[in-house]
Amino acid sequence: MMPPTATSTLELIARYYATFNQTSQIPGDRSASLALLTADVVHDLNQGAREIGHPAFTRFLARMDRCYREQIRDLTFTVAADGTRAAAEYVVHGTYIAQDEGLPPATGQRYVLPGGAFFDVRSGKIARVTNCYNLNDWLRQISVG
């Protein structure tokens, strides 16, 4: 495998979000998302634990499918010149459809939430995803009305 380049990493991260947006509307088959990740992918959840590997990421995606319907919009990417790291800034447009563990009840609340993510890339795949957003802002939005 060729070493990453800024262009190949930009394409990979853009594909990651395009795949997320496609499959989040019809939950169930997340194999296209998983195909973009290394088997030992590190996933740093916002204000949560670090999870490692495809099985953990599969459980995360299943929870997302069960509890949320989201679209990632207004994407902006920054990529390191050597292609080994990248960042994305975005706005999540979502609906909270089922109660997630440890969070308030879901009643179809809608939210719009800015966020960001950081990525490590290895062998043409995403080796780390670190997500960041303002949990207090999200909680405020789903508590209104």
C-alpha positions as CSV (number, residue, x, y, z in Angstrom):
1,M,0.0,0.0,0.0
2,M,1.3,3.5,-0.9
3,P,1.8,5.9,2.0
4,P,-1.0,8.4,2.5
5,T,-1.0,11.7,0.7
6,A,-3.0,14.8,1.6
7,T,-5.2,14.1,-1.4
8,S,-5.9,10.4,-0.6
9,T,-6.6,11.3,3.1
10,L,-9.0,14.1,2.1
11,E,-10.9,11.6,-0.2
12,L,-10.9,9.0,2.6
13,I,-12.4,11.4,5.2
14,A,-14.9,12.8,2.7
15,R,-16.0,9.2,1.9
16,Y,-16.3,8.4,5.6
17,Y,-18.8,11.2,6.1
18,A,-20.7,10.5,2.8
19,T,-21.0,6.8,3.9
20,F,-22.2,7.9,7.4
21,N,-24.8,10.2,5.8
22,Q,-26.1,7.5,3.4
23,T,-26.4,4.7,5.9
24,S,-27.7,6.8,8.8
25,Q,-30.9,7.3,6.8
26,I,-31.4,3.5,6.3
27,P,-29.9,1.9,9.4
28,G,-28.6,-1.6,9.5
29,D,-25.8,-2.1,7.0
30,R,-22.7,-0.2,8.2
31,S,-20.2,-2.5,6.4
32,A,-19.3,0.4,4.0
33,S,-18.3,2.5,7.1
34,L,-16.3,-0.3,8.7
35,A,-14.4,-0.9,5.4
36,L,-12.9,2.5,5.8
37,L,-11.4,1.7,9.2
38,T,-8.4,-0.3,10.3
39,A,-9.3,-3.5,12.3
40,D,-7.7,-1.9,15.4
41,V,-9.4,1.5,14.9
42,V,-9.3,3.7,18.0
43,H,-12.5,5.6,18.7
44,D,-12.4,8.4,21.3
45,L,-16.0,9.2,22.2
46,N,-16.9,12.7,23.1
47,Q,-16.6,13.0,26.9
48,G,-16.5,9.2,27.0
49,A,-14.3,6.2,26.9
50,R,-11.8,5.1,24.3
51,E,-13.0,2.1,22.3
52,I,-10.7,0.0,20.1
53,G,-11.5,-2.3,17.2
54,H,-14.2,-3.1,14.7
55,P,-16.5,-4.9,17.2
56,A,-16.6,-1.8,19.4
57,F,-17.2,0.5,16.5
58,T,-19.9,-1.8,15.2
59,R,-21.6,-1.5,18.6
60,F,-21.3,2.3,18.5
61,L,-22.9,2.4,15.0
62,A,-25.7,0.1,16.1
63,R,-26.4,2.5,19.1
64,M,-26.4,5.5,16.7
65,D,-28.8,3.7,14.4
66,R,-31.1,2.9,17.3
67,C,-31.1,6.3,19.0
68,Y,-30.4,8.9,16.4
69,R,-31.0,10.0,12.8
70,E,-28.3,12.4,11.8
71,Q,-26.9,14.1,8.8
72,I,-23.4,15.7,8.8
73,R,-23.4,19.0,6.9
74,D,-21.2,22.0,6.3
75,L,-18.1,19.9,6.3
76,T,-14.7,21.5,6.2
77,F,-11.5,19.5,6.2
78,T,-7.9,20.1,7.2
79,V,-5.3,17.5,6.2
80,A,-1.6,17.3,7.2
81,A,0.8,17.6,4.3
82,D,2.0,14.0,4.8
83,G,-1.6,12.7,4.8
84,T,-1.3,10.9,8.2
85,R,-3.7,13.1,10.1
86,A,-6.8,15.1,9.4
87,A,-9.5,17.1,11.0
88,A,-13.1,17.8,10.1
89,E,-15.4,20.6,11.3
90,Y,-19.1,20.1,10.7
91,V,-22.7,20.7,11.8
92,V,-24.9,17.7,12.9
93,H,-28.6,18.0,12.0
94,G,-30.3,15.3,14.0
95,T,-33.3,13.8,15.6
96,Y,-33.2,11.9,18.9
97,I,-35.5,8.9,18.3
98,A,-34.8,6.5,21.2
99,Q,-33.3,7.0,24.6
100,D,-29.6,6.4,24.7
101,E,-28.2,4.9,27.9
102,G,-27.7,7.5,30.7
103,L,-29.3,10.3,28.7
104,P,-32.8,11.9,28.9
105,P,-35.8,10.3,27.2
106,A,-36.1,10.7,23.5
107,T,-39.3,12.0,22.0
108,G,-38.2,12.9,18.5
109,Q,-36.4,16.1,19.6
110,R,-34.5,17.8,16.8
111,Y,-31.1,19.4,17.2
112,V,-28.4,21.3,15.3
113,L,-25.0,20.9,16.8
114,P,-21.5,22.0,15.6
115,G,-18.8,19.5,16.1
116,G,-15.4,18.3,15.0
117,A,-13.3,15.2,14.6
118,F,-9.7,14.3,14.4
119,F,-8.3,11.4,12.4
120,D,-5.1,9.3,12.1
121,V,-4.7,7.5,8.8
122,R,-2.6,4.3,8.3
123,S,-2.4,2.0,5.2
124,G,-5.2,3.9,3.4
125,K,-7.7,3.5,6.3
126,I,-8.8,5.5,9.3
127,A,-6.9,4.3,12.4
128,R,-8.3,6.8,14.9
129,V,-11.5,8.9,15.2
130,T,-11.8,11.4,18.0
131,N,-15.1,13.2,18.1
132,C,-15.7,16.6,19.9
133,Y,-19.0,18.5,20.4
134,N,-20.7,20.4,23.2
135,L,-22.7,17.9,25.1
136,N,-24.3,20.6,27.3
137,D,-25.5,22.4,24.2
138,W,-27.0,19.1,22.9
139,L,-28.7,18.4,26.3
140,R,-30.1,22.0,26.3
141,Q,-31.5,21.5,22.8
142,I,-33.2,18.2,23.5
143,S,-34.7,19.5,26.7
144,V,-36.5,22.4,25.0
145,G,-40.2,21.7,24.4
